[in-house]
Amino acid sequence: MEYLFRACILLVIAAVDASLTFPAHRLLQFDVGGAELGSRRAGFDLRATGLNGGVKEETRDLSQRLVVLRAVNLTSSDVARVADLNRAGALLLVLPRARDPLTPPAARALRRLERSMLQRRWEQPVYFAIESPEVRSMIVFFYSSYDLILHSNNQTIILLLLLR
């Protein structure tokens, strides 16, 4: 029995390779004239995924996934497609750093996306993170031999990397 207990502990230690923590901000939730707008849910504990083929080519059911999207050049219909048609379990939109220059069209597109995100109710948790080395590392791991599990406590997203 003791050997079985030790073996279980070793398996857990071997499975968790590394972790990253980065700040994230949840989309507001508010009511206007009786209409519930914004992101109504906060917590999640899901495997993360990127969209290899792009938003329009994605056909998978993503209900058990946190979908990570780069916000630059996204439209509100792109985000709605992933949330509604692909049934994403949660969304994380990665915003460019303030010091990264944006072209005027890209800046306008981000402002349009921001306004549109606040004009509807989102059933899934929707978070925003500023691009950072930790966030870039997470995106790199999508295309490696790791599974990513992300957990939210409303202010910080914790990422666990699991060997496949």
Order of alpha helices (4+ residues) and beta strands (2+ residues): alpha-beta-beta-beta-beta-beta-beta-alpha-beta-alpha-beta-beta-alpha-beta-beta
